[in-house]
């Protein structure tokens, strides 16, 4: 028993080392650790209104506030401690003793500034939707038949003005150009592969990439039919191949899936490392791409017709619509 565990840990460490080696040069030349330029600190005038949520376990906090009179959401998150900085951490830090008891002692270690960074995401101007999104909320599981989708969900999402300008900015190379990991420009089956916002690319342990389809107008899983199989196969195959080449992670270490409901209605596929519990990996929201492909092969109208289940937050306008229709 103990032997297999030890073996497995060694294996994963080796995978990690390989990926670090291939990845390091690229990221260090760009905006890898410490080398990015300092910006004027716009956050110095951030006025906190409310802490929307926080998690001691995830070591993050979501704060609603104002930035120069505009509504803003700021997300702060401590990042994992990387093996490749350990020696610098041990040699370059200051230690304060907290307590000592027998063979046990605890300290507060003050790391050098460049090893003590906090991943920070700013949404500004933030809409009420952004503020609500990060407010801790209870969820309810909704049962959506194909008819419910067409009579309740579709009219609701069409009426909403969820802005996906940021997606178009990526597709039109107006933003995040230097973050693109892979591009297949084909207008029908093409896609862009790039790191999701949630991933700082410093370690592969929490790898999180998204494939965004070139084709516009495929809103979600519900729009998929067998006609999209070449697109889905293409994303699956080329996405996995690129991640193997660039990050040395084989397909057996990846979780490749779609969300339903998605957080934005332009078709995209999530690639996360197996074992990394990214938000939204639960069975109530994640649909494995491999399953989606098989289901469409078996029934071209699978996702247009099947009952799908998903959680909605208490303050979600769509939940209200399901209640009004007597479905909850
Ligand atoms: C979003 C879902 C959306 C707040 C936050 C994120 N990956 C993105 C803009 C650019 C991106 C993403 C909405 C928005 Cl923190 C509100 O996500 C994005 N770029 N997930 C990348 N690469």
py3Dmol code that shows the C-alpha trace and the ligand (Angstrom):
import py3Dmol

protein = """\
ATOM      1  CA  UNK A   1       0.000   0.000   0.000  1.00  0.00           C
ATOM      2  CA  UNK A   2       2.542   2.553   1.207  1.00  0.00           C
ATOM      3  CA  UNK A   3       4.755   1.580  -1.688  1.00  0.00           C
ATOM      4  CA  UNK A   4       2.211   2.397  -4.389  1.00  0.00           C
ATOM      5  CA  UNK A   5       1.480   5.781  -2.809  1.00  0.00           C
ATOM      6  CA  UNK A   6       5.148   6.651  -2.743  1.00  0.00           C
ATOM      7  CA  UNK A   7       5.474   5.540  -6.360  1.00  0.00           C
ATOM      8  CA  UNK A   8       2.543   7.644  -7.445  1.00  0.00           C
ATOM      9  CA  UNK A   9       3.921  10.743  -5.747  1.00  0.00           C
ATOM     10  CA  UNK A  10       7.262  10.243  -7.431  1.00  0.00           C
ATOM     11  CA  UNK A  11       5.526   9.878 -10.777  1.00  0.00           C
ATOM     12  CA  UNK A  12       3.553  13.083 -10.423  1.00  0.00           C
ATOM     13  CA  UNK A  13       6.644  14.971  -9.288  1.00  0.00           C
ATOM     14  CA  UNK A  14       8.470  13.836 -12.383  1.00  0.00           C
ATOM     15  CA  UNK A  15       5.602  14.992 -14.604  1.00  0.00           C
ATOM     16  CA  UNK A  16       5.707  18.326 -12.796  1.00  0.00           C
ATOM     17  CA  UNK A  17       9.465  18.722 -13.302  1.00  0.00           C
ATOM     18  CA  UNK A  18       9.240  18.044 -17.009  1.00  0.00           C
ATOM     19  CA  UNK A  19       6.526  20.601 -17.473  1.00  0.00           C
ATOM     20  CA  UNK A  20       8.460  23.173 -15.471  1.00  0.00           C
ATOM     21  CA  UNK A  21      11.461  22.691 -17.727  1.00  0.00           C
ATOM     22  CA  UNK A  22       9.550  23.127 -20.956  1.00  0.00           C
ATOM     23  CA  UNK A  23       7.387  25.902 -19.613  1.00  0.00           C
ATOM     24  CA  UNK A  24       9.902  28.008 -17.678  1.00  0.00           C
ATOM     25  CA  UNK A  25      11.753  29.680 -20.543  1.00  0.00           C
ATOM     26  CA  UNK A  26       8.607  30.827 -22.257  1.00  0.00           C
ATOM     27  CA  UNK A  27       6.942  32.359 -19.233  1.00  0.00           C
ATOM     28  CA  UNK A  28      10.068  33.842 -17.722  1.00  0.00           C
ATOM     29  CA  UNK A  29      10.793  35.791 -20.890  1.00  0.00           C
ATOM     30  CA  UNK A  30       7.320  37.239 -20.909  1.00  0.00           C
ATOM     31  CA  UNK A  31       5.634  38.060 -17.661  1.00  0.00           C
ATOM     32  CA  UNK A  32       6.812  35.200 -15.508  1.00  0.00           C
ATOM     33  CA  UNK A  33       7.494  35.821 -11.837  1.00  0.00           C
ATOM     34  CA  UNK A  34       9.066  39.103 -10.812  1.00  0.00           C
ATOM     35  CA  UNK A  35       9.932  40.133 -14.356  1.00  0.00           C
ATOM     36  CA  UNK A  36       6.617  41.853 -15.126  1.00  0.00           C
ATOM     37  CA  UNK A  37       6.723  45.622 -14.927  1.00  0.00           C
ATOM     38  CA  UNK A  38       5.179  47.511 -12.032  1.00  0.00           C
ATOM     39  CA  UNK A  39       2.008  49.432 -12.823  1.00  0.00           C
ATOM     40  CA  UNK A  40       0.677  52.504 -11.013  1.00  0.00           C
ATOM     41  CA  UNK A  41      -1.240  51.056  -8.069  1.00  0.00           C
ATOM     42  CA  UNK A  42      -4.831  51.787  -9.068  1.00  0.00           C
ATOM     43  CA  UNK A  43      -5.958  49.814  -6.032  1.00  0.00           C
ATOM     44  CA  UNK A  44      -4.586  52.418  -3.613  1.00  0.00           C
ATOM     45  CA  UNK A  45      -7.835  54.324  -4.031  1.00  0.00           C
ATOM     46  CA  UNK A  46     -10.111  51.279  -3.907  1.00  0.00           C
ATOM     47  CA  UNK A  47     -12.906  51.898  -1.411  1.00  0.00           C
ATOM     48  CA  UNK A  48     -14.339  48.689  -0.014  1.00  0.00           C
ATOM     49  CA  UNK A  49     -18.140  48.489   0.140  1.00  0.00           C
ATOM     50  CA  UNK A  50     -18.597  44.844   1.070  1.00  0.00           C
ATOM     51  CA  UNK A  51     -16.821  41.513   1.235  1.00  0.00           C
ATOM     52  CA  UNK A  52     -18.931  39.354  -1.095  1.00  0.00           C
ATOM     53  CA  UNK A  53     -17.354  36.040  -0.087  1.00  0.00           C
ATOM     54  CA  UNK A  54     -14.135  34.605   1.207  1.00  0.00           C
ATOM     55  CA  UNK A  55     -12.674  31.199   1.788  1.00  0.00           C
ATOM     56  CA  UNK A  56      -9.978  30.309   4.301  1.00  0.00           C
ATOM     57  CA  UNK A  57      -9.452  27.001   2.493  1.00  0.00           C
ATOM     58  CA  UNK A  58      -9.153  28.498  -1.001  1.00  0.00           C
ATOM     59  CA  UNK A  59      -7.305  31.509   0.406  1.00  0.00           C
ATOM     60  CA  UNK A  60      -9.266  34.035  -1.577  1.00  0.00           C
ATOM     61  CA  UNK A  61     -11.565  36.990  -1.014  1.00  0.00           C
ATOM     62  CA  UNK A  62     -14.057  38.706  -3.330  1.00  0.00           C
ATOM     63  CA  UNK A  63     -14.568  42.371  -2.550  1.00  0.00           C
ATOM     64  CA  UNK A  64     -17.152  44.816  -3.894  1.00  0.00           C
ATOM     65  CA  UNK A  65     -16.077  48.445  -3.857  1.00  0.00           C
ATOM     66  CA  UNK A  66     -15.465  51.622  -5.814  1.00  0.00           C
ATOM     67  CA  UNK A  67     -12.533  52.523  -8.020  1.00  0.00           C
ATOM     68  CA  UNK A  68     -12.575  56.217  -8.960  1.00  0.00           C
ATOM     69  CA  UNK A  69     -16.386  56.356  -8.518  1.00  0.00           C
ATOM     70  CA  UNK A  70     -16.945  53.242 -10.647  1.00  0.00           C
ATOM     71  CA  UNK A  71     -18.356  50.009  -9.270  1.00  0.00           C
ATOM     72  CA  UNK A  72     -15.662  47.370  -9.027  1.00  0.00           C
ATOM     73  CA  UNK A  73     -15.086  43.796  -7.929  1.00  0.00           C
ATOM     74  CA  UNK A  74     -11.611  42.844  -6.796  1.00  0.00           C
ATOM     75  CA  UNK A  75     -10.623  39.201  -6.346  1.00  0.00           C
ATOM     76  CA  UNK A  76      -7.529  38.440  -4.278  1.00  0.00           C
ATOM     77  CA  UNK A  77      -6.083  34.941  -4.157  1.00  0.00           C
ATOM     78  CA  UNK A  78      -2.954  33.452  -2.634  1.00  0.00           C
ATOM     79  CA  UNK A  79      -1.232  31.152  -5.096  1.00  0.00           C
ATOM     80  CA  UNK A  80       0.297  27.703  -4.501  1.00  0.00           C
ATOM     81  CA  UNK A  81       3.869  27.422  -3.229  1.00  0.00           C
ATOM     82  CA  UNK A  82       6.036  26.165  -6.063  1.00  0.00           C
ATOM     83  CA  UNK A  83       8.734  23.582  -5.645  1.00  0.00           C
ATOM     84  CA  UNK A  84      11.151  25.538  -7.832  1.00  0.00           C
ATOM     85  CA  UNK A  85      11.224  28.509  -5.427  1.00  0.00           C
ATOM     86  CA  UNK A  86      11.710  26.464  -2.247  1.00  0.00           C
ATOM     87  CA  UNK A  87      15.456  26.983  -1.918  1.00  0.00           C
ATOM     88  CA  UNK A  88      15.075  30.730  -2.412  1.00  0.00           C
ATOM     89  CA  UNK A  89      12.230  30.730   0.113  1.00  0.00           C
ATOM     90  CA  UNK A  90      14.366  28.923   2.694  1.00  0.00           C
ATOM     91  CA  UNK A  91      17.468  31.033   2.218  1.00  0.00           C
ATOM     92  CA  UNK A  92      15.942  34.447   1.559  1.00  0.00           C
ATOM     93  CA  UNK A  93      13.228  34.766   4.227  1.00  0.00           C
ATOM     94  CA  UNK A  94      12.967  36.121   7.780  1.00  0.00           C
ATOM     95  CA  UNK A  95      11.485  33.941  10.537  1.00  0.00           C
ATOM     96  CA  UNK A  96       9.388  34.804  13.583  1.00  0.00           C
ATOM     97  CA  UNK A  97       8.881  32.077  16.164  1.00  0.00           C
ATOM     98  CA  UNK A  98       5.260  31.457  17.162  1.00  0.00           C
ATOM     99  CA  UNK A  99       5.720  28.585  19.555  1.00  0.00           C
ATOM    100  CA  UNK A 100       7.986  25.742  20.444  1.00  0.00           C
ATOM    101  CA  UNK A 101       6.928  22.538  22.198  1.00  0.00           C
ATOM    102  CA  UNK A 102       9.082  19.424  22.354  1.00  0.00           C
ATOM    103  CA  UNK A 103      10.091  18.543  18.786  1.00  0.00           C
ATOM    104  CA  UNK A 104       7.420  20.869  17.331  1.00  0.00           C
ATOM    105  CA  UNK A 105       7.733  24.543  16.477  1.00  0.00           C
ATOM    106  CA  UNK A 106       5.686  26.934  14.341  1.00  0.00           C
ATOM    107  CA  UNK A 107       6.861  30.122  12.668  1.00  0.00           C
ATOM    108  CA  UNK A 108       5.683  32.978  10.559  1.00  0.00           C
ATOM    109  CA  UNK A 109       7.949  33.132   7.550  1.00  0.00           C
ATOM    110  CA  UNK A 110       8.336  36.477   5.792  1.00  0.00           C
ATOM    111  CA  UNK A 111       9.133  35.656   2.184  1.00  0.00           C
ATOM    112  CA  UNK A 112      10.994  38.042  -0.122  1.00  0.00           C
ATOM    113  CA  UNK A 113       8.481  40.373  -1.824  1.00  0.00           C
ATOM    114  CA  UNK A 114       8.714  38.661  -5.226  1.00  0.00           C
ATOM    115  CA  UNK A 115       7.772  35.312  -3.666  1.00  0.00           C
ATOM    116  CA  UNK A 116       4.869  36.805  -1.746  1.00  0.00           C
ATOM    117  CA  UNK A 117       2.600  37.943  -4.567  1.00  0.00           C
ATOM    118  CA  UNK A 118      -1.206  37.778  -4.529  1.00  0.00           C
ATOM    119  CA  UNK A 119      -3.063  37.007  -7.756  1.00  0.00           C
ATOM    120  CA  UNK A 120      -5.429  39.928  -8.276  1.00  0.00           C
ATOM    121  CA  UNK A 121      -8.343  40.208 -10.693  1.00  0.00           C
ATOM    122  CA  UNK A 122     -10.159  43.514 -11.163  1.00  0.00           C
ATOM    123  CA  UNK A 123     -13.562  43.846 -12.824  1.00  0.00           C
ATOM    124  CA  UNK A 124     -14.283  47.540 -13.426  1.00  0.00           C
ATOM    125  CA  UNK A 125     -16.772  48.908 -14.192  1.00  0.00           C
ATOM    126  CA  UNK A 126     -18.600  45.956 -12.669  1.00  0.00           C
ATOM    127  CA  UNK A 127     -22.298  45.447 -13.318  1.00  0.00           C
ATOM    128  CA  UNK A 128     -24.791  44.326 -10.692  1.00  0.00           C
ATOM    129  CA  UNK A 129     -24.451  40.853 -12.253  1.00  0.00           C
ATOM    130  CA  UNK A 130     -20.750  40.723 -11.429  1.00  0.00           C
ATOM    131  CA  UNK A 131     -21.425  41.771  -7.866  1.00  0.00           C
ATOM    132  CA  UNK A 132     -24.179  39.164  -7.518  1.00  0.00           C
ATOM    133  CA  UNK A 133     -22.051  36.441  -9.111  1.00  0.00           C
ATOM    134  CA  UNK A 134     -19.554  36.503  -6.259  1.00  0.00           C
ATOM    135  CA  UNK A 135     -22.076  36.983  -3.454  1.00  0.00           C
ATOM    136  CA  UNK A 136     -22.322  33.775  -1.447  1.00  0.00           C
ATOM    137  CA  UNK A 137     -25.681  32.237  -2.335  1.00  0.00           C
ATOM    138  CA  UNK A 138     -27.601  29.029  -1.935  1.00  0.00           C
ATOM    139  CA  UNK A 139     -28.360  27.097  -5.117  1.00  0.00           C
ATOM    140  CA  UNK A 140     -31.259  24.947  -6.256  1.00  0.00           C
ATOM    141  CA  UNK A 141     -31.087  22.161  -8.810  1.00  0.00           C
ATOM    142  CA  UNK A 142     -33.285  22.857 -11.813  1.00  0.00           C
ATOM    143  CA  UNK A 143     -34.706  20.207 -14.148  1.00  0.00           C
ATOM    144  CA  UNK A 144     -34.894  21.581 -17.681  1.00  0.00           C
ATOM    145  CA  UNK A 145     -36.642  19.629 -20.430  1.00  0.00           C
ATOM    146  CA  UNK A 146     -35.980  20.491 -24.066  1.00  0.00           C
ATOM    147  CA  UNK A 147     -39.309  22.351 -24.088  1.00  0.00           C
ATOM    148  CA  UNK A 148     -38.396  24.221 -20.889  1.00  0.00           C
ATOM    149  CA  UNK A 149     -35.202  25.305 -22.611  1.00  0.00           C
ATOM    150  CA  UNK A 150     -37.081  26.725 -25.584  1.00  0.00           C
ATOM    151  CA  UNK A 151     -39.923  28.311 -23.603  1.00  0.00           C
ATOM    152  CA  UNK A 152     -38.105  29.523 -20.462  1.00  0.00           C
ATOM    153  CA  UNK A 153     -34.308  29.506 -20.689  1.00  0.00           C
ATOM    154  CA  UNK A 154     -33.746  30.593 -24.289  1.00  0.00           C
ATOM    155  CA  UNK A 155     -36.049  33.646 -24.110  1.00  0.00           C
ATOM    156  CA  UNK A 156     -34.388  34.587 -20.820  1.00  0.00           C
ATOM    157  CA  UNK A 157     -30.815  34.411 -22.118  1.00  0.00           C
ATOM    158  CA  UNK A 158     -31.759  36.217 -25.353  1.00  0.00           C
ATOM    159  CA  UNK A 159     -33.267  39.093 -23.367  1.00  0.00           C
ATOM    160  CA  UNK A 160     -30.226  39.360 -21.085  1.00  0.00           C
ATOM    161  CA  UNK A 161     -27.382  41.447 -22.329  1.00  0.00           C
ATOM    162  CA  UNK A 162     -24.586  39.243 -21.018  1.00  0.00           C
ATOM    163  CA  UNK A 163     -21.691  41.006 -22.673  1.00  0.00           C
ATOM    164  CA  UNK A 164     -19.275  38.643 -24.387  1.00  0.00           C
ATOM    165  CA  UNK A 165     -17.203  41.477 -25.833  1.00  0.00           C
ATOM    166  CA  UNK A 166     -14.169  39.997 -24.079  1.00  0.00           C
ATOM    167  CA  UNK A 167     -14.609  36.777 -26.091  1.00  0.00           C
ATOM    168  CA  UNK A 168     -14.783  38.729 -29.359  1.00  0.00           C
ATOM    169  CA  UNK A 169     -11.710  40.721 -28.288  1.00  0.00           C
ATOM    170  CA  UNK A 170      -9.821  37.431 -27.976  1.00  0.00           C
ATOM    171  CA  UNK A 171     -11.105  36.093 -31.324  1.00  0.00           C
ATOM    172  CA  UNK A 172     -10.309  39.382 -33.087  1.00  0.00           C
ATOM    173  CA  UNK A 173      -6.831  39.550 -31.474  1.00  0.00           C
ATOM    174  CA  UNK A 174      -7.644  42.754 -29.636  1.00  0.00           C
ATOM    175  CA  UNK A 175      -6.847  41.246 -26.233  1.00  0.00           C
ATOM    176  CA  UNK A 176      -4.736  38.489 -24.698  1.00  0.00           C
ATOM    177  CA  UNK A 177      -2.942  37.954 -28.035  1.00  0.00           C
ATOM    178  CA  UNK A 178       0.322  36.936 -26.364  1.00  0.00           C
ATOM    179  CA  UNK A 179      -1.516  34.425 -24.164  1.00  0.00           C
ATOM    180  CA  UNK A 180      -2.786  32.292 -27.057  1.00  0.00           C
ATOM    181  CA  UNK A 181      -1.426  28.769 -26.673  1.00  0.00           C
ATOM    182  CA  UNK A 182      -2.821  27.290 -29.868  1.00  0.00           C
ATOM    183  CA  UNK A 183      -4.847  28.523 -32.802  1.00  0.00           C
ATOM    184  CA  UNK A 184      -6.808  26.683 -35.446  1.00  0.00           C
ATOM    185  CA  UNK A 185      -8.204  29.479 -37.644  1.00  0.00           C
ATOM    186  CA  UNK A 186     -10.729  27.338 -39.554  1.00  0.00           C
ATOM    187  CA  UNK A 187     -14.051  29.245 -39.530  1.00  0.00           C
ATOM    188  CA  UNK A 188     -16.130  26.104 -38.902  1.00  0.00           C
ATOM    189  CA  UNK A 189     -14.044  23.772 -36.749  1.00  0.00           C
ATOM    190  CA  UNK A 190     -11.384  26.238 -35.548  1.00  0.00           C
ATOM    191  CA  UNK A 191     -10.747  27.500 -32.020  1.00  0.00           C
ATOM    192  CA  UNK A 192      -8.332  29.427 -29.826  1.00  0.00           C
ATOM    193  CA  UNK A 193      -6.770  27.747 -26.813  1.00  0.00           C
ATOM    194  CA  UNK A 194      -5.590  30.001 -23.986  1.00  0.00           C
ATOM    195  CA  UNK A 195      -5.252  30.076 -20.209  1.00  0.00           C
ATOM    196  CA  UNK A 196      -8.405  30.866 -18.313  1.00  0.00           C
ATOM    197  CA  UNK A 197      -8.275  33.914 -16.016  1.00  0.00           C
ATOM    198  CA  UNK A 198      -8.248  31.592 -13.032  1.00  0.00           C
ATOM    199  CA  UNK A 199      -4.831  30.161 -13.932  1.00  0.00           C
ATOM    200  CA  UNK A 200      -1.661  32.156 -13.305  1.00  0.00           C
ATOM    201  CA  UNK A 201       0.411  29.646 -15.349  1.00  0.00           C
ATOM    202  CA  UNK A 202       3.047  29.373 -12.638  1.00  0.00           C
ATOM    203  CA  UNK A 203       2.477  25.652 -12.032  1.00  0.00           C
ATOM    204  CA  UNK A 204       0.672  22.918 -13.956  1.00  0.00           C
ATOM    205  CA  UNK A 205      -1.033  21.591 -10.807  1.00  0.00           C
ATOM    206  CA  UNK A 206      -3.944  23.974 -11.373  1.00  0.00           C
ATOM    207  CA  UNK A 207      -3.770  24.060 -15.193  1.00  0.00           C
ATOM    208  CA  UNK A 208      -6.882  25.672 -16.615  1.00  0.00           C
ATOM    209  CA  UNK A 209      -7.197  26.394 -20.327  1.00  0.00           C
ATOM    210  CA  UNK A 210     -10.239  27.291 -22.388  1.00  0.00           C
ATOM    211  CA  UNK A 211     -10.882  26.537 -26.035  1.00  0.00           C
ATOM    212  CA  UNK A 212     -13.056  29.235 -27.595  1.00  0.00           C
ATOM    213  CA  UNK A 213     -14.708  28.380 -30.912  1.00  0.00           C
ATOM    214  CA  UNK A 214     -14.047  30.631 -33.901  1.00  0.00           C
ATOM    215  CA  UNK A 215     -17.645  30.162 -34.970  1.00  0.00           C
ATOM    216  CA  UNK A 216     -20.070  32.583 -33.375  1.00  0.00           C
ATOM    217  CA  UNK A 217     -23.666  31.827 -32.430  1.00  0.00           C
ATOM    218  CA  UNK A 218     -23.292  28.433 -30.740  1.00  0.00           C
ATOM    219  CA  UNK A 219     -24.634  29.465 -27.359  1.00  0.00           C
ATOM    220  CA  UNK A 220     -24.252  26.312 -25.316  1.00  0.00           C
ATOM    221  CA  UNK A 221     -24.545  22.528 -25.092  1.00  0.00           C
ATOM    222  CA  UNK A 222     -28.228  22.939 -26.052  1.00  0.00           C
ATOM    223  CA  UNK A 223     -27.282  24.210 -29.536  1.00  0.00           C
ATOM    224  CA  UNK A 224     -25.051  21.230 -30.299  1.00  0.00           C
ATOM    225  CA  UNK A 225     -26.145  18.611 -32.829  1.00  0.00           C
ATOM    226  CA  UNK A 226     -24.260  15.918 -34.741  1.00  0.00           C
ATOM    227  CA  UNK A 227     -23.377  18.630 -37.266  1.00  0.00           C
ATOM    228  CA  UNK A 228     -20.940  19.983 -34.652  1.00  0.00           C
ATOM    229  CA  UNK A 229     -19.113  16.672 -34.184  1.00  0.00           C
ATOM    230  CA  UNK A 230     -16.164  17.713 -36.407  1.00  0.00           C
ATOM    231  CA  UNK A 231     -15.775  20.895 -34.320  1.00  0.00           C
ATOM    232  CA  UNK A 232     -15.903  19.016 -31.002  1.00  0.00           C
ATOM    233  CA  UNK A 233     -13.531  16.276 -32.208  1.00  0.00           C
ATOM    234  CA  UNK A 234     -11.127  18.893 -33.485  1.00  0.00           C
ATOM    235  CA  UNK A 235     -11.058  20.777 -30.157  1.00  0.00           C
ATOM    236  CA  UNK A 236     -10.671  17.507 -28.253  1.00  0.00           C
ATOM    237  CA  UNK A 237      -7.829  16.119 -30.391  1.00  0.00           C
ATOM    238  CA  UNK A 238      -5.819  19.271 -31.045  1.00  0.00           C
ATOM    239  CA  UNK A 239      -6.379  20.632 -27.538  1.00  0.00           C
ATOM    240  CA  UNK A 240      -5.070  17.431 -25.934  1.00  0.00           C
ATOM    241  CA  UNK A 241      -2.126  17.237 -28.356  1.00  0.00           C
ATOM    242  CA  UNK A 242      -1.063  20.829 -27.653  1.00  0.00           C
ATOM    243  CA  UNK A 243      -1.327  20.367 -23.869  1.00  0.00           C
ATOM    244  CA  UNK A 244       0.785  17.211 -24.091  1.00  0.00           C
ATOM    245  CA  UNK A 245       3.426  18.996 -26.130  1.00  0.00           C
ATOM    246  CA  UNK A 246       3.536  22.225 -24.163  1.00  0.00           C
ATOM    247  CA  UNK A 247       2.820  21.150 -20.590  1.00  0.00           C
ATOM    248  CA  UNK A 248       3.746  17.449 -20.797  1.00  0.00           C
ATOM    249  CA  UNK A 249       0.340  16.425 -19.492  1.00  0.00           C
ATOM    250  CA  UNK A 250      -1.156  13.406 -21.267  1.00  0.00           C
ATOM    251  CA  UNK A 251      -4.890  13.137 -21.907  1.00  0.00           C
ATOM    252  CA  UNK A 252      -5.147  10.761 -18.931  1.00  0.00           C
ATOM    253  CA  UNK A 253      -4.341  13.707 -16.626  1.00  0.00           C
ATOM    254  CA  UNK A 254      -6.947  16.028 -18.108  1.00  0.00           C
ATOM    255  CA  UNK A 255     -10.579  16.789 -17.443  1.00  0.00           C
ATOM    256  CA  UNK A 256     -12.099  18.152 -20.651  1.00  0.00           C
ATOM    257  CA  UNK A 257     -15.650  19.419 -20.291  1.00  0.00           C
ATOM    258  CA  UNK A 258     -18.389  21.951 -21.003  1.00  0.00           C
ATOM    259  CA  UNK A 259     -20.539  23.746 -18.477  1.00  0.00           C
ATOM    260  CA  UNK A 260     -24.305  23.790 -18.550  1.00  0.00           C
ATOM    261  CA  UNK A 261     -25.371  26.471 -17.825  1.00  0.00           C
ATOM    262  CA  UNK A 262     -22.187  28.164 -19.065  1.00  0.00           C
ATOM    263  CA  UNK A 263     -21.075  31.488 -17.592  1.00  0.00           C
ATOM    264  CA  UNK A 264     -20.985  32.992 -21.106  1.00  0.00           C
ATOM    265  CA  UNK A 265     -23.013  31.969 -24.121  1.00  0.00           C
ATOM    266  CA  UNK A 266     -20.312  31.491 -26.730  1.00  0.00           C
ATOM    267  CA  UNK A 267     -19.291  27.839 -27.035  1.00  0.00           C
ATOM    268  CA  UNK A 268     -16.136  27.032 -25.092  1.00  0.00           C
ATOM    269  CA  UNK A 269     -14.499  23.929 -23.666  1.00  0.00           C
ATOM    270  CA  UNK A 270     -12.643  23.724 -20.338  1.00  0.00           C
ATOM    271  CA  UNK A 271      -9.356  21.823 -19.974  1.00  0.00           C
ATOM    272  CA  UNK A 272      -8.333  21.383 -16.326  1.00  0.00           C
ATOM    273  CA  UNK A 273      -5.829  19.104 -14.679  1.00  0.00           C
ATOM    274  CA  UNK A 274      -7.339  16.022 -13.111  1.00  0.00           C
ATOM    275  CA  UNK A 275      -7.152  16.378  -9.348  1.00  0.00           C
ATOM    276  CA  UNK A 276      -7.478  20.150  -9.435  1.00  0.00           C
ATOM    277  CA  UNK A 277     -10.920  20.893  -8.058  1.00  0.00           C
ATOM    278  CA  UNK A 278     -11.679  23.904 -10.205  1.00  0.00           C
ATOM    279  CA  UNK A 279     -14.963  25.704  -9.544  1.00  0.00           C
ATOM    280  CA  UNK A 280     -17.738  24.038 -11.588  1.00  0.00           C
ATOM    281  CA  UNK A 281     -16.245  20.543 -11.931  1.00  0.00           C
ATOM    282  CA  UNK A 282     -19.177  18.966 -10.081  1.00  0.00           C
ATOM    283  CA  UNK A 283     -21.542  16.537 -11.827  1.00  0.00           C
ATOM    284  CA  UNK A 284     -24.333  19.100 -11.614  1.00  0.00           C
ATOM    285  CA  UNK A 285     -22.560  21.420 -14.042  1.00  0.00           C
ATOM    286  CA  UNK A 286     -19.740  19.684 -15.919  1.00  0.00           C
ATOM    287  CA  UNK A 287     -20.336  17.548 -19.030  1.00  0.00           C
ATOM    288  CA  UNK A 288     -17.293  15.618 -20.228  1.00  0.00           C
ATOM    289  CA  UNK A 289     -16.525  16.402 -23.872  1.00  0.00           C
ATOM    290  CA  UNK A 290     -15.964  12.670 -24.504  1.00  0.00           C
ATOM    291  CA  UNK A 291     -19.521  11.966 -23.299  1.00  0.00           C
ATOM    292  CA  UNK A 292     -20.953  14.871 -25.292  1.00  0.00           C
ATOM    293  CA  UNK A 293     -19.354  13.489 -28.457  1.00  0.00           C
ATOM    294  CA  UNK A 294     -20.663   9.971 -27.829  1.00  0.00           C
ATOM    295  CA  UNK A 295     -24.149  11.206 -26.996  1.00  0.00           C
ATOM    296  CA  UNK A 296     -24.309  13.204 -30.227  1.00  0.00           C
ATOM    297  CA  UNK A 297     -23.032  10.194 -32.180  1.00  0.00           C
ATOM    298  CA  UNK A 298     -25.827   8.065 -30.715  1.00  0.00           C
ATOM    299  CA  UNK A 299     -28.523  10.718 -31.116  1.00  0.00           C
ATOM    300  CA  UNK A 300     -27.958  13.830 -33.265  1.00  0.00           C
ATOM    301  CA  UNK A 301     -30.599  15.718 -31.259  1.00  0.00           C
ATOM    302  CA  UNK A 302     -29.467  14.498 -27.826  1.00  0.00           C
ATOM    303  CA  UNK A 303     -28.796  17.915 -26.305  1.00  0.00           C
ATOM    304  CA  UNK A 304     -31.780  19.596 -27.946  1.00  0.00           C
ATOM    305  CA  UNK A 305     -34.173  17.071 -26.458  1.00  0.00           C
ATOM    306  CA  UNK A 306     -32.849  15.594 -23.205  1.00  0.00           C
ATOM    307  CA  UNK A 307     -33.733  16.869 -19.763  1.00  0.00           C
ATOM    308  CA  UNK A 308     -30.666  18.599 -18.360  1.00  0.00           C
ATOM    309  CA  UNK A 309     -30.059  19.388 -14.696  1.00  0.00           C
ATOM    310  CA  UNK A 310     -28.123  22.348 -13.351  1.00  0.00           C
ATOM    311  CA  UNK A 311     -27.870  24.471 -10.226  1.00  0.00           C
ATOM    312  CA  UNK A 312     -29.100  28.061 -10.152  1.00  0.00           C
ATOM    313  CA  UNK A 313     -28.298  30.539  -7.420  1.00  0.00           C
ATOM    314  CA  UNK A 314     -31.157  31.925  -5.344  1.00  0.00           C
ATOM    315  CA  UNK A 315     -30.725  35.401  -6.863  1.00  0.00           C
ATOM    316  CA  UNK A 316     -30.534  34.181 -10.483  1.00  0.00           C
ATOM    317  CA  UNK A 317     -33.256  35.700 -12.629  1.00  0.00           C
ATOM    318  CA  UNK A 318     -33.606  32.393 -14.466  1.00  0.00           C
ATOM    319  CA  UNK A 319     -34.579  30.618 -11.232  1.00  0.00           C
ATOM    320  CA  UNK A 320     -37.404  33.135 -10.884  1.00  0.00           C
ATOM    321  CA  UNK A 321     -38.608  32.228 -14.400  1.00  0.00           C
ATOM    322  CA  UNK A 322     -38.634  28.498 -13.557  1.00  0.00           C
ATOM    323  CA  UNK A 323     -40.629  29.266 -10.405  1.00  0.00           C
ATOM    324  CA  UNK A 324     -43.128  31.412 -12.332  1.00  0.00           C
ATOM    325  CA  UNK A 325     -43.609  28.523 -14.762  1.00  0.00           C
ATOM    326  CA  UNK A 326     -44.399  26.263 -11.800  1.00  0.00           C
ATOM    327  CA  UNK A 327     -41.295  24.121 -12.385  1.00  0.00           C
ATOM    328  CA  UNK A 328     -39.875  24.442  -8.883  1.00  0.00           C
TER     329      UNK A 328
END
"""
ligand_1 = """\
22
LIG
C -15.266 36.610 -16.185
C -16.165 34.508 -17.192
C -15.333 35.757 -17.430
C -15.179 38.117 -13.856
C -14.153 37.292 -14.191
C -14.190 36.538 -15.352
N -10.398 33.796 -19.356
C -13.174 36.155 -18.506
C -12.585 38.268 -19.483
C -11.439 37.746 -20.031
C -11.963 35.574 -19.021
C -11.554 34.228 -18.833
C -16.315 37.434 -15.848
C -13.453 37.492 -18.743
Cl -12.805 37.187 -13.156
C -16.271 38.200 -14.689
O -14.035 35.331 -17.802
C -11.114 36.395 -19.794
N -9.964 35.890 -20.315
N -12.255 33.347 -18.106
C -9.634 34.621 -20.082
N -8.481 34.163 -20.583
"""
view = py3Dmol.view(width=600, height=400)
view.addModel(protein, "pdb")
view.setStyle({"model": 0}, {"cartoon": {"style": "trace"}})
view.addModel(ligand_1, "xyz")
view.setStyle({"model": 1}, {"stick": {}})
view.zoomTo()
view.show()
